[in-house]
């Protein structure tokens, strides 16, 4: 009685969706990627706080020259 286009429990298992009370975050973001998810925002913040204002002031100094 399964129609085409419906998602049954075997499809959910194949996609890695846990059944029951286990957290889906553990499957989506395993620990081996935790370093990557911490480094990338740090690089973005360093660029926003340090390098972009430095470049902006460097460009403005040419307009005031």
C-alpha positions in Angstrom: 0.0 0.0 0.0 3.0 2.3 -0.4 2.4 5.0 -3.0 5.1 6.6 -5.1 6.5 9.7 -3.6 5.8 8.8 0.1 8.7 8.3 2.5 8.5 5.2 4.6 10.7 4.0 7.4 13.2 2.2 5.2 13.7 5.3 3.2 14.3 7.3 6.4 16.8 4.7 7.5 18.6 4.9 4.1 18.8 8.7 4.5 20.3 8.3 8.0 17.4 9.8 9.9 17.4 8.2 13.3 14.3 6.5 14.6 13.4 7.2 18.2 14.9 9.6 20.7 18.5 9.9 19.3 19.5 13.3 18.2 19.7 14.1 14.5 22.4 16.7 15.2 24.9 13.9 15.9 24.3 12.5 12.4 24.3 15.9 10.6 27.4 17.3 12.4 29.7 14.5 13.6 32.7 15.3 15.8 35.2 15.0 13.0 33.9 18.2 11.4 33.8 20.1 14.7 37.2 21.6 14.1 36.1 22.9 10.6 32.9 24.4 12.0 35.0 26.3 14.6 37.8 27.4 12.3 35.8 28.9 9.5 33.8 31.5 11.6 37.1 32.4 13.4 38.7 33.2 10.0 35.6 35.2 9.0 35.7 37.2 12.2 39.4 37.9 11.9 38.8 39.2 8.4 35.9 41.4 9.5 37.6 42.8 12.6 41.2 43.1 11.4 41.9 43.0 7.7 38.8 44.7 6.1 39.2 47.9 8.2 42.9 47.9 7.5 42.2 47.8 3.7 39.4 50.3 4.1 41.7 52.8 5.8 44.4 52.1 3.2 42.0 53.0 0.4 40.8 56.1 2.2 44.4 57.3 2.7 44.8 57.5 -1.1 41.7 59.7 -1.4 43.1 62.1 1.2 46.5 62.3 -0.5 
